[in-house]
Amino acid sequence: MDDTNTIIIGAGLAGLTLARHLADHGTSVIVLEKSASPGGRLATRRSDHGNFDHGGQYLTSRTPEFTSLVNHLAQAGELTVWRPNGKDSARPWWVGLPGMSAVGKALAEGLQVQLGTTVTRIEKRQDEYLVETETADGDAVGFRASRVVTAIPAPQALTLLGPVDSAFAPLGAVKMAPCWSAMLTFETRLNDVPDFIRGQPGDCLSLIVRNSSKPRRGGETFVLHAGPEWSDARLDGDRQTVAAELLVAMRAATGLGADLPEPVHYDLHRWLHALAQTPLDAPFIGNSDDTLFACGDWCIAARAEAAHQSGLALGQHILAL
């Protein structure tokens, strides 16, 4: 049984931002993360056929605080600017080096992060909380803390926090859409295909990205993101059928049709909670005695910077208590 002042569930951008802010100001923090690496949807899938940023494709900055973080990571060699053919925004697009997962790894450095640890239940016990977990090896491990924060998708946060405190009922109104993500490698370069193609609302594909156009990537690799409506309609679809339909959509969207060669590598990932469609419209949510909280991009907007805003706002709130 491990004791700490604050437990943060989730090592995505919101959770790591919060943990970093609290730890830098002397608060004892443990971060529990079910995945094998930190970063959440700022993720990179590695394979013998190339590496793929199969979650968030790039970062943009609007707030002074996030701009400061982006500049810091760029100076440290963790981020650089990406200028793809087909870019449809005047804002700089920043990508991790050598993959988007570099952001999470940089933020997690020096923090106490327990990877491969799934939280199964939170229980209130007098003046503290018991957080029950299961490790990747199937071991049950308990943690005790005076404060617990979930920095995970809203539906998952509600599952953990709802039975403990009714203050989190508003999470039921937050809507998050899924996303099927495809990772493809081609043997030869697709010369007539732009590096970046954005679909229209309702399309099968919301993004086609030449992942290998990003700095320090190699080969001819692509990432496809299916649209939220399309993904939701096929949430539990057969993977082979989903893969085939996405390839047909790529043939149509690129204009290559039957001239698109068969990929030499093809993998899929389903993001169950990828896009905040109806946000909370508050930077975070907490209970009446400031011992339980939830934060994430879904509090504010469907972009990575919103996760940073949420985690930072909650960190400032906790330190002011």
Residue frames relative to the residue before (quaternion, step in Angstrom):
aa qw qx qy qz dx dy dz
M 1.0000 0.0000 0.0000 0.0000 0.00 0.00 0.00
D 0.1507 -0.8039 0.5724 0.0584 3.58 -0.65 1.13
D 0.2199 -0.7699 0.5888 0.1102 3.58 -1.03 0.86
T 0.1140 0.7679 -0.6267 0.0677 3.55 -1.15 0.68
N 0.6071 -0.5500 0.4153 0.3956 3.55 -1.26 0.14
T 0.8169 0.0422 0.0376 0.5740 3.56 0.88 -1.01
I 0.1454 -0.7497 0.6403 0.0830 3.54 -1.00 0.92
I 0.1138 -0.7661 0.6308 0.0479 3.55 -0.95 0.96
I 0.2093 -0.7831 0.5789 0.0888 3.54 -0.72 1.12
G 0.7583 0.3001 -0.2536 0.5202 3.57 -0.45 1.24
A 0.1166 -0.8087 0.5762 0.0225 3.57 -0.69 1.14
G 0.2890 0.7130 -0.5696 0.2891 3.53 0.85 1.02
L 0.7793 -0.3459 0.2229 0.4725 3.56 -1.26 -0.18
A 0.6492 0.5134 -0.3288 0.4547 3.62 0.96 -0.77
G 0.6993 0.4828 -0.2767 0.4487 3.56 0.81 -1.01
L 0.6771 0.4835 -0.2945 0.4701 3.57 0.95 -0.85
T 0.6131 0.5372 -0.3493 0.4621 3.59 1.04 -0.71
L 0.6593 0.5001 -0.2944 0.4781 3.56 0.94 -0.93
A 0.6767 0.5018 -0.2981 0.4488 3.57 0.82 -0.98
R 0.6500 0.5220 -0.3114 0.4561 3.55 0.96 -0.87
H 0.6695 0.5028 -0.2997 0.4572 3.58 0.93 -0.94
L 0.6829 0.4746 -0.2965 0.4696 3.60 0.89 -0.88
A 0.6701 0.5056 -0.3058 0.4493 3.59 0.87 -0.92
D 0.6505 0.5216 -0.3179 0.4513 3.58 1.01 -0.79
H 0.7261 0.3737 -0.2281 0.5301 3.58 1.25 -0.40
G 0.7009 -0.5575 0.2468 0.3703 3.56 1.14 0.71
T 0.5145 0.6364 -0.4274 0.3842 3.60 1.23 0.21
S 0.4204 -0.6917 0.5304 0.2520 3.58 -0.98 0.89
V 0.0163 0.8211 -0.5625 0.0956 3.57 -0.60 1.20
I 0.0546 -0.7349 0.6731 0.0621 3.53 -1.19 0.74
V 0.1835 -0.7673 0.6072 0.0948 3.56 -0.94 0.95
L 0.1595 -0.7837 0.5970 0.0625 3.57 -0.84 1.06
E 0.0061 0.8142 -0.5756 0.0758 3.59 -0.66 1.12
K 0.3989 -0.7485 0.4802 0.2238 3.57 -0.74 1.06
S 0.6517 0.5258 -0.3236 0.4406 3.62 1.10 -0.59
A 0.6048 -0.5844 0.4148 0.3474 3.53 -1.34 0.17
S 0.7780 0.1782 -0.1189 0.5906 3.60 1.27 -0.12
P 0.5005 -0.6517 0.4680 0.3252 3.60 -1.14 0.50
G 0.5377 0.6578 -0.4451 0.2828 3.55 -1.30 0.20
G 0.2979 -0.7764 0.5134 0.2118 3.60 1.16 -0.39
R 0.8307 -0.1667 0.1454 0.5108 3.57 -0.84 -1.03
L 0.5399 0.5059 -0.4359 0.5124 3.58 1.27 0.19
A 0.2295 0.8238 -0.4535 0.2512 3.49 0.59 1.31
T 0.1535 -0.7603 0.6251 0.0873 3.54 -1.28 0.55
R 0.2019 -0.7606 0.6090 0.0995 3.57 -0.84 1.04
R 0.2004 -0.7889 0.5733 0.0934 3.57 -0.77 1.06
S 0.0582 0.7835 -0.6158 0.0599 3.55 -1.12 0.76
D 0.6334 -0.5211 0.4076 0.4013 3.55 -1.31 0.17
H 0.6990 0.4455 -0.2532 0.4988 3.59 1.28 -0.29
G 0.7516 -0.3223 0.1857 0.5448 3.56 1.24 0.39
N 0.4293 -0.6796 0.5318 0.2666 3.54 -1.31 0.27
F 0.1777 -0.8097 0.5580 0.0384 3.55 -1.06 0.81
D 0.2787 -0.6930 0.6377 0.1885 3.55 -1.03 0.87
H 0.0448 -0.8722 0.4871 -0.0098 3.55 0.18 1.29
G 0.6522 0.4429 -0.3213 0.5246 3.58 1.31 0.12
G 0.8256 -0.0032 0.0498 0.5620 3.57 -0.65 -1.13
Q 0.3662 -0.7788 0.4779 0.1758 3.56 -0.80 1.04
Y 0.7931 -0.0728 0.0943 0.5973 3.57 1.06 -0.72
L 0.3580 -0.7013 0.5704 0.2340 3.55 -1.34 0.20
T 0.0775 -0.7346 0.6676 0.0930 3.54 -1.25 0.58
S 0.2323 -0.7839 0.5598 0.1349 3.59 -1.13 0.51
R 0.1088 -0.7959 0.5953 0.0185 3.53 -1.00 1.00
T 0.7310 0.3994 -0.2247 0.5056 3.58 1.07 -0.73
P 0.6059 -0.5720 0.3966 0.3853 3.62 -1.10 0.57
E 0.6550 0.5327 -0.3215 0.4287 3.59 0.99 -0.83
F 0.6943 0.4467 -0.2882 0.4852 3.59 0.91 -0.83
T 0.5962 0.5504 -0.3596 0.4608 3.57 1.09 -0.65
S 0.6334 0.5257 -0.3259 0.4650 3.58 1.02 -0.79
L 0.6517 0.4996 -0.3145 0.4763 3.61 0.99 -0.82
V 0.6427 0.5217 -0.3251 0.4573 3.58 0.90 -0.90
N 0.6669 0.4982 -0.3051 0.4626 3.59 0.90 -0.90
H 0.6346 0.5297 -0.3256 0.4591 3.58 1.02 -0.79
L 0.6862 0.4750 -0.2837 0.4723 3.58 0.89 -0.94
A 0.6233 0.5310 -0.3390 0.4632 3.59 1.08 -0.68
Q 0.6646 0.5001 -0.3021 0.4659 3.57 0.95 -0.84
A 0.6819 0.4730 -0.2750 0.4854 3.56 1.17 -0.63
G 0.5270 -0.6619 0.3920 0.3614 3.59 1.29 -0.01
E 0.5014 0.6591 -0.4214 0.3696 3.59 1.24 0.37
L 0.7733 0.2126 -0.1081 0.5875 3.59 1.24 -0.46
T 0.0313 0.7666 -0.6411 -0.0154 3.54 -1.28 0.45
V 0.5813 -0.5887 0.4326 0.3583 3.56 -1.27 0.35
W 0.1824 -0.7581 0.6205 0.0834 3.54 -1.13 0.83
R 0.0588 -0.8030 0.5929 -0.0105 3.57 -0.78 1.06
P 0.0265 -0.8459 0.5326 0.0048 3.61 0.38 1.18
N 0.5240 -0.5660 0.5289 0.3540 3.51 -1.29 0.44
G 0.7349 0.3330 -0.2685 0.5263 3.58 -0.52 1.19
K 0.3776 0.7304 -0.4841 0.2993 3.60 1.28 -0.01
D 0.1523 -0.8354 0.5273 0.0288 3.58 -0.78 1.07
S 0.6717 0.4325 -0.3035 0.5193 3.57 1.14 0.64
A 0.4575 -0.6804 0.4997 0.2793 3.56 -1.13 0.66
R 0.5598 0.6056 -0.3947 0.4050 3.60 1.20 -0.37
P 0.5264 -0.6012 0.4796 0.3625 3.62 -1.09 0.58
W 0.2275 -0.7401 0.6172 0.1398 3.55 -1.12 0.76
W 0.1579 -0.8033 0.5728 0.0406 3.54 -0.71 1.15
V 0.0650 -0.7929 0.6057 0.0155 3.57 -0.97 0.89
G 0.5424 -0.6407 0.4487 0.3065 3.53 -1.19 0.66
L 0.2528 -0.7478 0.5982 0.1377 3.55 -1.27 0.52
P 0.5481 -0.2963 -0.7760 0.0978 1.54 -1.40 2.10
G 0.7660 0.1979 -0.1505 0.5929 3.60 1.29 0.11
M 0.6807 -0.4924 0.3388 0.4236 3.57 -1.25 0.22
S 0.5699 0.6015 -0.3853 0.4060 3.60 1.15 -0.42
A 0.4960 0.6629 -0.4261 0.3648 3.61 1.23 -0.27
V 0.6004 0.5785 -0.3643 0.4148 3.60 1.09 -0.65
G 0.6903 0.4737 -0.2806 0.4694 3.57 0.82 -0.98
K 0.6506 0.5202 -0.3217 0.4502 3.57 0.95 -0.82
A 0.6497 0.5123 -0.3198 0.4617 3.58 1.00 -0.78
L 0.6912 0.4768 -0.2856 0.4619 3.59 0.92 -0.89
A 0.6771 0.5066 -0.2890 0.4487 3.59 1.10 -0.67
E 0.4898 0.6900 -0.4298 0.3150 3.59 1.19 -0.39
G 0.8181 0.2158 -0.1879 0.4989 3.56 -0.80 1.06
L 0.6149 0.5298 -0.3527 0.4657 3.59 1.24 -0.16
Q 0.4520 -0.6448 0.5317 0.3118 3.57 -1.23 0.42
V 0.0864 0.8037 -0.5728 0.1359 3.54 -0.11 1.36
Q 0.1828 -0.7744 0.6006 0.0784 3.57 -0.73 1.12
L 0.1640 -0.8071 0.5637 0.0624 3.58 -0.30 1.29
G 0.7893 0.2985 -0.2256 0.4868 3.55 -1.26 0.39
T 0.5587 0.5919 -0.3701 0.4479 3.56 1.16 0.66
T 0.1189 -0.8164 0.5648 0.0183 3.57 -0.41 1.26
V 0.3255 -0.7347 0.5622 0.1952 3.57 -0.79 1.02
T 0.1995 -0.8120 0.5437 0.0725 3.56 -0.76 1.08
R 0.8123 -0.0528 0.0662 0.5771 3.60 1.10 -0.61
I 0.1738 -0.7346 0.6441 0.1233 3.54 -1.25 0.59
E 0.0360 -0.8071 0.5891 -0.0162 3.57 -0.85 0.99
K 0.3490 -0.7237 0.5566 0.2110 3.58 -0.94 0.91
R 0.0109 0.7859 -0.6164 0.0472 3.56 -0.86 1.04
Q 0.8040 -0.2261 0.0886 0.5427 3.57 -0.20 1.34
D 0.8326 -0.1938 0.1548 0.4952 3.61 -0.57 -1.12
E 0.7319 0.3370 -0.2366 0.5429 3.58 1.18 0.36
Y 0.3923 -0.6905 0.5554 0.2467 3.53 -1.37 0.17
L 0.2498 -0.7072 0.6382 0.1736 3.50 -1.22 0.66
V 0.1156 -0.7793 0.6150 0.0342 3.56 -0.77 1.10
E 0.1752 -0.8022 0.5670 0.0652 3.53 -0.49 1.24
T 0.0399 -0.8152 0.5771 -0.0263 3.56 -0.91 0.96
E 0.2131 -0.7278 0.6305 0.1656 3.49 -1.40 0.22
T 0.3474 -0.7535 0.5215 0.1990 3.57 -0.77 1.01
A 0.6918 -0.4677 0.3514 0.4233 3.54 -1.32 0.19
D 0.6706 0.4814 -0.2870 0.4860 3.59 1.22 -0.49
G 0.5833 -0.6144 0.3589 0.3917 3.57 1.30 0.05
D 0.4893 0.6620 -0.4361 0.3635 3.60 1.26 0.15
A 0.3480 -0.7138 0.5698 0.2115 3.57 -1.09 0.76
V 0.0147 0.7971 -0.6004 0.0628 3.57 -0.76 1.11
G 0.2052 -0.7928 0.5646 0.1025 3.57 -0.93 0.92
F 0.1257 -0.7646 0.6284 0.0682 3.54 -1.16 0.69
R 0.1713 -0.7737 0.6010 0.1042 3.58 -1.09 0.74
A 0.0966 0.7894 -0.5984 0.0967 3.55 -1.01 0.84
S 0.4924 -0.6487 0.4920 0.3075 3.55 -1.24 0.47
R 0.7793 0.1626 -0.0944 0.5978 3.59 1.26 -0.37
V 0.0708 -0.7871 0.6126 0.0164 3.58 -1.02 0.87
V 0.0829 -0.7783 0.6223 0.0133 3.54 -1.01 0.93
T 0.1912 -0.7355 0.6329 0.1480 3.56 -1.01 0.80
A 0.0380 -0.7713 0.6353 -0.0080 3.57 -0.86 1.02
I 0.4192 0.6673 -0.4568 0.4127 3.51 0.80 1.19
P 0.7079 -0.4329 0.2969 0.4726 3.64 -1.16 0.17
A 0.6519 -0.5801 0.3350 0.3555 3.55 -1.07 0.85
P 0.6614 0.4968 -0.3468 0.4422 3.68 0.81 -0.78
Q 0.6601 0.4898 -0.3076 0.4793 3.59 1.02 -0.74
A 0.6224 0.5353 -0.3330 0.4638 3.58 1.07 -0.75
L 0.6484 0.5219 -0.3152 0.4558 3.57 0.98 -0.85
T 0.6207 0.5508 -0.3398 0.4427 3.58 1.02 -0.77
L 0.7213 0.4293 -0.2448 0.4852 3.59 0.97 -0.83
L 0.7749 0.3942 -0.1932 0.4548 3.58 0.85 -0.99
G 0.5618 0.6473 -0.3798 0.3479 3.58 1.08 -0.69
P 0.7060 0.4552 -0.2910 0.4579 3.64 0.82 -0.88
V 0.6649 0.5179 -0.2985 0.4478 3.61 1.21 -0.43
D 0.8111 -0.0282 0.0778 0.5790 3.59 0.97 -0.87
S 0.4426 -0.7224 0.4738 0.2405 3.57 -0.80 1.04
A 0.4733 0.6874 -0.4351 0.3379 3.60 1.24 -0.18
F 0.7042 0.4784 -0.2641 0.4533 3.56 1.18 -0.49
A 0.3146 0.7662 -0.4960 0.2608 3.58 1.22 0.32
P 0.6115 0.5704 -0.3722 0.4027 3.67 0.98 -0.65
L 0.5324 0.6267 -0.4165 0.3877 3.61 1.18 -0.32
G 0.5684 0.6135 -0.3768 0.3982 3.56 1.18 -0.44
A 0.6628 0.5006 -0.3026 0.4675 3.59 1.21 -0.43
V 0.5554 0.5909 -0.3983 0.4286 3.60 1.26 -0.19
K 0.1443 -0.8017 0.5776 0.0532 3.56 -0.75 1.06
M 0.0316 -0.7880 0.6146 -0.0180 3.54 -0.89 1.03
A 0.2944 -0.7762 0.5399 0.1391 3.55 -0.86 1.02
P 0.4608 -0.6698 0.5050 0.2900 3.58 -1.16 0.57
C 0.1290 -0.7712 0.6135 0.1109 3.56 -1.33 0.07
W 0.2552 -0.7083 0.6384 0.1597 3.53 -0.96 0.98
S 0.0975 -0.7915 0.6031 0.0183 3.56 -0.85 1.05
A 0.1438 -0.7956 0.5860 0.0539 3.56 -0.83 1.03
M 0.1608 -0.7760 0.6065 0.0640 3.55 -1.08 0.80
L 0.0091 0.8291 -0.5531 0.0814 3.58 -0.52 1.22
T 0.1197 -0.7519 0.6431 0.0822 3.52 -1.22 0.67
F 0.1557 -0.7769 0.6054 0.0749 3.56 -0.97 0.93
E 0.5612 -0.6398 0.4172 0.3189 3.54 -1.10 0.72
T 0.7896 0.1618 -0.0797 0.5865 3.59 1.06 -0.75
R 0.6168 -0.5747 0.3950 0.3650 3.56 -1.21 0.50
L 0.3350 -0.7113 0.5864 0.1951 3.54 -1.09 0.84
N 0.2245 -0.8620 0.4372 0.1246 3.53 0.33 1.32
D 0.7312 0.4440 -0.2457 0.4558 3.59 0.99 -0.70
V 0.5967 0.5663 -0.3602 0.4399 3.59 1.26 0.08
P 0.4286 -0.6917 0.5114 0.2763 3.63 -0.79 0.94
D 0.6061 -0.5639 0.4176 0.3746 3.55 -1.27 0.36
F 0.8080 0.1352 -0.0213 0.5730 3.56 1.11 -0.68
I 0.0418 0.7744 -0.6283 0.0618 3.57 -0.79 1.07
R 0.1444 -0.7871 0.5954 0.0719 3.56 -0.76 1.05
G 0.3716 -0.7448 0.5143 0.2067 3.56 -0.82 0.99
Q 0.5317 -0.6013 0.4898 0.3403 3.54 -1.34 0.07
P 0.6445 -0.5092 0.3756 0.4292 3.62 -1.16 0.43
G 0.7813 0.2957 -0.2443 0.4924 3.56 -0.88 0.97
D 0.5200 0.6362 -0.4202 0.3850 3.60 1.23 -0.23
C 0.6128 -0.5200 0.4408 0.3997 3.53 -1.27 0.34
L 0.7910 0.2229 -0.1032 0.5604 3.58 0.88 -0.96
S 0.2490 -0.7610 0.5808 0.1469 3.55 -0.88 0.97
L 0.8026 0.0604 -0.0230 0.5930 3.60 1.16 -0.58
I 0.0361 -0.7095 0.7005 0.0684 3.51 -1.30 0.64
V 0.0045 0.8268 -0.5584 0.0670 3.57 -0.52 1.17
R 0.3057 -0.6890 0.6226 0.2103 3.55 -0.96 0.92
N 0.2930 -0.7972 0.5074 0.1455 3.53 -0.09 1.34
S 0.6648 0.5263 -0.2984 0.4382 3.56 1.05 -0.76
S 0.5564 0.5868 -0.4140 0.4179 3.62 1.21 -0.02
K 0.5542 0.5945 -0.3963 0.4270 3.56 1.26 -0.20
P 0.6148 -0.5723 0.3849 0.3825 3.61 -1.06 0.64
R 0.8514 0.1438 -0.1535 0.4805 3.53 -1.16 0.85
R 0.5361 0.5243 -0.4633 0.4723 3.55 1.05 0.84
G 0.2109 -0.7966 0.5545 0.1158 3.56 -1.12 0.53
G 0.7139 0.4621 -0.3336 0.4068 3.53 -1.38 0.06
E 0.4661 -0.6110 0.5346 0.3516 3.54 -1.26 -0.52
T 0.1530 0.8154 -0.5268 0.1850 3.53 0.26 1.35
F 0.1152 -0.7837 0.6090 0.0408 3.56 -1.14 0.77
V 0.1632 -0.7272 0.6550 0.1246 3.51 -1.30 0.55
L 0.1318 -0.7669 0.6254 0.0579 3.56 -0.95 0.97
H 0.1124 -0.7570 0.6383 0.0830 3.54 -1.03 0.83
A 0.3299 -0.7336 0.5607 0.1967 3.55 -0.78 1.03
G 0.5774 -0.6015 0.4336 0.3419 3.56 -1.18 0.62
P 0.6454 -0.5636 0.3485 0.3799 3.60 -1.14 0.53
E 0.6668 0.4893 -0.3212 0.4613 3.61 0.90 -0.81
W 0.6496 0.5153 -0.3070 0.4672 3.57 0.97 -0.91
S 0.6683 0.5009 -0.2986 0.4618 3.57 0.92 -0.90
D 0.6564 0.5196 -0.3174 0.4454 3.56 0.94 -0.86
A 0.6569 0.5159 -0.3086 0.4550 3.57 1.02 -0.80
R 0.7588 0.2990 -0.1625 0.5554 3.60 1.21 -0.49
L 0.1495 0.8504 -0.4953 0.0951 3.55 1.21 0.57
D 0.7918 0.2063 -0.0993 0.5662 3.57 0.94 -0.89
G 0.2838 0.8049 -0.4793 0.2047 3.55 1.16 0.57
D 0.6147 -0.5290 0.4401 0.3856 3.52 -1.30 0.41
R 0.5076 -0.6980 0.4136 0.2901 3.57 -0.74 1.06
Q 0.6456 0.5166 -0.3335 0.4530 3.61 0.95 -0.75
T 0.6479 0.5063 -0.3156 0.4736 3.57 1.02 -0.79
V 0.6375 0.5193 -0.3207 0.4702 3.58 0.96 -0.86
A 0.6579 0.5178 -0.3077 0.4520 3.57 0.88 -0.94
A 0.6669 0.5033 -0.3024 0.4588 3.58 0.92 -0.90
E 0.6719 0.5003 -0.3024 0.4548 3.59 0.93 -0.85
L 0.6441 0.5139 -0.3252 0.4640 3.59 1.01 -0.73
L 0.6423 0.5129 -0.3259 0.4671 3.59 1.03 -0.73
V 0.6165 0.5224 -0.3370 0.4832 3.59 1.05 -0.72
A 0.6596 0.5048 -0.3059 0.4653 3.59 0.97 -0.85
M 0.6308 0.5209 -0.3368 0.4662 3.60 1.04 -0.69
R 0.6199 0.5412 -0.3425 0.4533 3.58 0.99 -0.79
A 0.6892 0.4762 -0.2796 0.4691 3.58 0.97 -0.88
A 0.7031 0.4933 -0.2797 0.4291 3.59 0.84 -0.98
T 0.6965 0.4479 -0.2724 0.4901 3.59 1.10 -0.63
G 0.4411 -0.7052 0.4456 0.3311 3.58 1.25 -0.35
L 0.5186 0.6605 -0.4106 0.3553 3.59 1.25 0.05
G 0.1991 -0.8092 0.5304 0.1556 3.58 1.11 -0.54
A 0.8411 -0.1163 0.1147 0.5157 3.54 -0.89 -0.97
D 0.5826 0.5929 -0.3724 0.4127 3.61 1.24 -0.26
L 0.5124 0.6065 -0.4439 0.4154 3.60 1.22 -0.13
P 0.3669 -0.7511 0.4964 0.2340 3.62 -0.59 1.07
E 0.5830 -0.5502 0.4551 0.3878 3.53 -1.26 0.31
P 0.4504 -0.6840 0.4885 0.3012 3.61 -0.87 0.82
V 0.4284 -0.6846 0.5259 0.2670 3.56 -1.15 0.63
H 0.7620 0.1257 -0.1001 0.6273 3.56 1.33 -0.19
Y 0.0641 0.7887 -0.6053 0.0863 3.57 -0.94 0.91
D 0.0835 0.7863 -0.6047 0.0948 3.55 -0.71 1.12
L 0.2446 -0.7671 0.5792 0.1275 3.58 -1.23 0.51
H 0.0258 -0.7503 0.6584 0.0547 3.50 -1.31 0.48
R 0.2119 -0.7696 0.5887 0.1278 3.57 -0.98 0.84
W 0.1834 -0.7430 0.6368 0.0937 3.54 -0.71 1.15
L 0.3235 -0.7898 0.4893 0.1794 3.57 -0.37 1.22
H 0.7813 0.1178 -0.0484 0.6110 3.59 1.07 -0.79
A 0.0641 0.8678 -0.4840 0.0926 3.55 0.29 1.28
L 0.8249 0.1830 -0.0115 0.5347 3.56 0.93 -0.93
A 0.3205 -0.7382 0.5640 0.1853 3.57 -0.77 1.06
Q 0.1414 -0.8184 0.5549 0.0491 3.58 -0.36 1.24
T 0.7631 0.1114 -0.0744 0.6322 3.59 1.10 -0.72
P 0.1753 -0.8306 0.5191 0.0993 3.62 -0.06 1.24
L 0.6577 -0.5136 0.3923 0.3870 3.55 -1.35 0.24
D 0.2521 -0.7893 0.5048 0.2420 3.58 1.17 -0.71
A 0.6557 0.3532 -0.3386 0.5750 3.54 1.03 0.95
P 0.5789 -0.6388 0.3649 0.3516 3.63 -0.96 0.70
F 0.7681 -0.0931 0.0598 0.6307 3.58 1.25 -0.49
I 0.2576 -0.7413 0.5911 0.1862 3.56 -1.31 0.05
G 0.0010 -0.8120 0.5828 -0.0313 3.57 -1.02 0.82
N 0.5337 -0.6096 0.4685 0.3522 3.55 -1.30 0.15
S 0.7465 -0.4643 0.2566 0.4017 3.57 -1.29 0.19
D 0.7614 0.3511 -0.2167 0.5000 3.61 1.06 -0.59
D 0.4902 -0.7136 0.4039 0.2955 3.57 1.25 0.46
T 0.4948 0.6446 -0.4497 0.3708 3.58 0.93 0.87
L 0.7449 0.2448 -0.1690 0.5972 3.58 1.28 -0.30
F 0.0371 0.8024 -0.5924 0.0618 3.56 -0.93 0.94
A 0.1137 -0.7401 0.6506 0.1263 3.52 -1.40 0.21
C 0.0308 0.7873 -0.6147 0.0375 3.56 -1.05 0.78
G 0.2477 0.7590 -0.5801 0.1614 3.56 -1.28 0.29
D 0.6953 -0.4510 0.3355 0.4479 3.56 -1.27 0.17
W 0.6091 0.5928 -0.3359 0.4060 3.58 1.12 -0.73
C 0.5401 0.5996 -0.4097 0.4254 3.59 1.22 -0.16
I 0.8146 0.2848 -0.0884 0.4974 3.58 1.02 -0.85
A 0.7635 -0.2625 0.2456 0.5364 3.60 0.59 -1.12
A 0.5614 -0.6223 0.4468 0.3129 3.54 -1.32 0.38
R 0.5689 0.5307 -0.4575 0.4305 3.55 0.39 1.25
A 0.6514 -0.5565 0.3491 0.3797 3.55 -1.16 0.63
E 0.6250 0.5600 -0.3520 0.4146 3.59 0.93 -0.81
A 0.6050 0.5666 -0.3572 0.4305 3.60 1.09 -0.66
A 0.5999 0.5463 -0.3586 0.4616 3.59 1.10 -0.61
H 0.6475 0.5066 -0.3063 0.4799 3.56 1.00 -0.84
Q 0.6376 0.5294 -0.3233 0.4568 3.59 0.95 -0.87
S 0.6749 0.5052 -0.2921 0.4516 3.56 0.91 -0.95
G 0.6809 0.4901 -0.2893 0.4609 3.58 0.85 -0.95
L 0.6636 0.5012 -0.3033 0.4653 3.57 0.98 -0.85
A 0.6474 0.5208 -0.3236 0.4527 3.60 0.94 -0.86
L 0.6642 0.4882 -0.3054 0.4767 3.57 0.98 -0.81
G 0.6232 0.5394 -0.3380 0.4544 3.58 0.99 -0.75
Q 0.6607 0.4996 -0.3011 0.4725 3.57 0.94 -0.85
H 0.6360 0.5306 -0.3178 0.4615 3.56 1.06 -0.80
I 0.6730 0.5020 -0.3005 0.4525 3.60 0.86 -0.93
L 0.6814 0.4930 -0.2931 0.4546 3.57 0.91 -0.87
A 0.6640 0.5034 -0.3033 0.4623 3.57 1.18 -0.50
L 0.4990 0.6756 -0.4230 0.3400 3.62 1.24 -0.19
